[in-house]
Amino acid sequence: MNMIQMMQQAQKMQKKFKETQDELANIEITGQSASGAVEVICNGQGKFKSIKLKPEAINPENPESVDSDTLEMLEDLIIEAITSATDKANAQMEAKMKAITGGISIPGLF
């Protein structure tokens, strides 16, 4: 295989990688616990998208006592915490990958 063929093959692989990443970004995967009282949605890349809480997740003995404002506030607080942790993890991953690559940006890597 000559150099031009290798470059073409690399471009095809990079294009396929990008297409796969885009496809995974658009997939929604739902996880539940407590018989559906807590539901979390991520995309196919494992990135957090949303959370929904039911009143019985907060007060299983008396779910009627939990109002929608309380649920929304807790969902927002959980989203904020997950987003903060994810941002910090991504920053560390990017810093470590840059150390490995010598600062060279490799598309799709980070």
The 8 nearest C-alpha neighbors of each residue, nearest first, counted from 0:
[[1, 4, 5, 2, 3, 8, 6, 7],
 [0, 2, 4, 3, 5, 6, 7, 8],
 [1, 3, 5, 4, 6, 0, 7, 8],
 [4, 2, 6, 5, 1, 7, 0, 8],
 [5, 3, 7, 1, 6, 2, 8, 0],
 [4, 6, 2, 8, 3, 7, 9, 1],
 [7, 5, 9, 3, 8, 4, 10, 2],
 [8, 6, 4, 10, 9, 5, 3, 11],
 [9, 7, 5, 11, 6, 10, 4, 12],
 [8, 10, 6, 12, 7, 11, 13, 5],
 [11, 9, 13, 7, 12, 8, 14, 6],
 [12, 10, 8, 14, 9, 13, 15, 7],
 [11, 13, 15, 9, 10, 14, 16, 8],
 [12, 14, 16, 10, 11, 15, 9, 17],
 [15, 13, 11, 17, 16, 12, 10, 18],
 [16, 14, 18, 12, 17, 13, 19, 11],
 [15, 17, 13, 19, 14, 18, 12, 20],
 [16, 18, 20, 14, 19, 15, 21, 13],
 [19, 17, 15, 21, 20, 16, 22, 14],
 [18, 20, 22, 16, 21, 17, 15, 23],
 [19, 21, 17, 23, 22, 18, 24, 16],
 [22, 20, 24, 18, 19, 23, 17, 25],
 [21, 23, 19, 25, 20, 24, 18, 26],
 [22, 24, 43, 20, 26, 25, 21, 44],
 [25, 23, 21, 22, 42, 43, 26, 44],
 [26, 24, 23, 22, 42, 27, 21, 43],
 [27, 25, 43, 42, 23, 24, 28, 22],
 [28, 26, 42, 41, 40, 43, 25, 29],
 [27, 29, 41, 40, 42, 26, 43, 30],
 [30, 28, 40, 39, 41, 27, 31, 38],
 [31, 29, 39, 38, 40, 28, 32, 41],
 [32, 30, 38, 35, 37, 39, 29, 34],
 [31, 33, 37, 35, 34, 36, 38, 30],
 [32, 34, 36, 35, 37, 31, 56, 55],
 [35, 33, 32, 36, 31, 37, 38, 56],
 [34, 36, 31, 37, 32, 33, 38, 53],
 [35, 37, 53, 56, 33, 34, 52, 55],
 [38, 36, 52, 35, 32, 31, 51, 33],
 [37, 39, 31, 51, 50, 30, 35, 52],
 [40, 38, 50, 30, 29, 49, 31, 51],
 [39, 41, 29, 49, 48, 28, 47, 27],
 [42, 40, 47, 48, 46, 28, 45, 27],
 [41, 43, 27, 26, 44, 45, 46, 24],
 [44, 42, 23, 26, 45, 24, 27, 28],
 [45, 43, 42, 46, 23, 24, 20, 41],
 [46, 44, 42, 43, 41, 47, 28, 24],
 [45, 47, 41, 42, 44, 48, 43, 24],
 [46, 48, 41, 49, 40, 45, 42, 81],
 [49, 47, 41, 40, 46, 42, 50, 39],
 [50, 48, 40, 39, 47, 51, 78, 41],
 [49, 51, 39, 38, 74, 40, 52, 78],
 [50, 52, 38, 37, 39, 74, 53, 49],
 [53, 51, 37, 36, 70, 56, 38, 54],
 [52, 54, 36, 55, 56, 37, 51, 70],
 [55, 53, 62, 56, 57, 65, 58, 52],
 [54, 56, 59, 62, 58, 57, 53, 36],
 [57, 55, 36, 54, 53, 58, 59, 52],
 [58, 56, 55, 54, 59, 65, 62, 53],
 [57, 59, 55, 62, 61, 60, 56, 54],
 [58, 60, 55, 62, 61, 56, 57, 54],
 [61, 59, 58, 62, 55, 63, 57, 64],
 [60, 62, 63, 58, 59, 64, 55, 65],
 [63, 61, 55, 54, 58, 64, 59, 65],
 [64, 62, 61, 65, 54, 66, 55, 58],
 [63, 65, 62, 61, 66, 58, 54, 60],
 [66, 64, 54, 63, 62, 69, 67, 58],
 [65, 67, 69, 68, 64, 70, 63, 54],
 [66, 68, 70, 69, 71, 65, 54, 72],
 [69, 67, 71, 70, 66, 72, 65, 73],
 [70, 68, 72, 67, 71, 66, 73, 65],
 [69, 71, 67, 73, 68, 72, 74, 52],
 [70, 72, 74, 68, 69, 73, 67, 75],
 [71, 73, 69, 75, 70, 74, 68, 76],
 [74, 72, 76, 70, 75, 71, 77, 69],
 [73, 75, 71, 77, 72, 76, 78, 70],
 [74, 76, 78, 72, 73, 77, 79, 71],
 [77, 75, 73, 79, 78, 74, 72, 80],
 [76, 78, 80, 74, 79, 75, 73, 81],
 [79, 77, 75, 81, 76, 80, 82, 74],
 [78, 80, 76, 82, 77, 81, 83, 75],
 [81, 79, 83, 77, 82, 78, 84, 76],
 [82, 80, 78, 84, 83, 79, 85, 77],
 [81, 83, 85, 79, 80, 84, 78, 86],
 [84, 82, 80, 86, 81, 85, 79, 87],
 [83, 85, 87, 81, 86, 82, 88, 80],
 [84, 86, 88, 82, 87, 83, 81, 89],
 [87, 85, 89, 83, 88, 84, 82, 90],
 [86, 88, 90, 84, 85, 89, 83, 91],
 [87, 89, 85, 91, 90, 86, 84, 92],
 [88, 90, 92, 86, 91, 87, 93, 85],
 [91, 89, 93, 87, 88, 92, 94, 86],
 [92, 90, 94, 88, 93, 89, 95, 87],
 [93, 91, 89, 95, 94, 90, 96, 88],
 [92, 94, 96, 90, 91, 95, 89, 97],
 [95, 93, 91, 97, 92, 96, 90, 98],
 [94, 96, 98, 92, 97, 93, 91, 99],
 [97, 95, 99, 93, 98, 94, 92, 100],
 [98, 96, 102, 100, 94, 99, 95, 101],
 [99, 97, 95, 101, 96, 100, 94, 102],
 [98, 100, 96, 97, 101, 95, 102, 94],
 [101, 99, 97, 102, 103, 98, 96, 104],
 [100, 102, 98, 103, 99, 97, 96, 104],
 [103, 101, 97, 100, 104, 98, 99, 96],
 [104, 102, 100, 101, 105, 97, 99, 98],
 [103, 105, 106, 102, 97, 100, 109, 108],
 [104, 106, 108, 103, 107, 109, 100, 102],
 [107, 105, 108, 104, 109, 13, 17, 103],
 [106, 108, 109, 105, 17, 16, 20, 13],
 [109, 107, 106, 105, 104, 96, 93, 97],
 [108, 107, 93, 106, 105, 96, 104, 92]]
